[in-house]
Amino acid sequence: MECLRHSGYESAACRQSAMAYLECRMDRQLMANEPLEKLGFKDLINEKSEEKPEKS
């Protein structure tokens, strides 16, 4: 909620925080494990994998 207040209630600005929050809940078994793609974060997952340099 804090992110939404700071961003003028623009939800797109808080998607990274929302994804981290849901991952945390799934890690602690507070919600069922679901693929993040299914939860609407497919584009963020692709960005995340592109940021990581491949090890050679």
BELTAJO-V742034 format. One record per residue. N is the residue number from 0. RES is the residue in one letter. PSI is psi in radians with two decimals (none if undefined). Layout:
<<N/RES/PSI> <N/RES/PSI>>
//
This chain:
<<0/M/-0.60> <1/E/-0.73> <2/C/-0.75> <3/L/-0.72> <4/R/-0.76> <5/H/-0.48> <6/S/0.22> <7/G/0.60> <8/Y/0.56> <9/E/1.80> <10/S/-0.51> <11/A/-0.53> <12/A/-0.26> <13/C/0.20> <14/R/-0.66> <15/Q/-0.78> <16/S/-0.71> <17/A/-0.73> <18/M/-0.77> <19/A/-0.69> <20/Y/-0.81> <21/L/-0.67> <22/E/-0.74> <23/C/-0.79> <24/R/-0.72> <25/M/-0.70> <26/D/-0.62> <27/R/0.16> <28/Q/0.69> <29/L/-0.14> <30/M/2.81> <31/A/2.49> <32/N/2.20> <33/E/2.52> <34/P/2.39> <35/L/-0.46> <36/E/-0.69> <37/K/-0.42> <38/L/0.09> <39/G/0.31> <40/F/0.40> <41/K/-0.74> <42/D/-0.63> <43/L/-0.58> <44/I/-0.71> <45/N/-0.72> <46/E/-0.71> <47/K/-0.76> <48/S/-0.51> <49/E/-0.51> <50/E/-0.54> <51/K/2.12> <52/P/2.49> <53/E/2.44> <54/K/2.38> <55/S/none>>
//
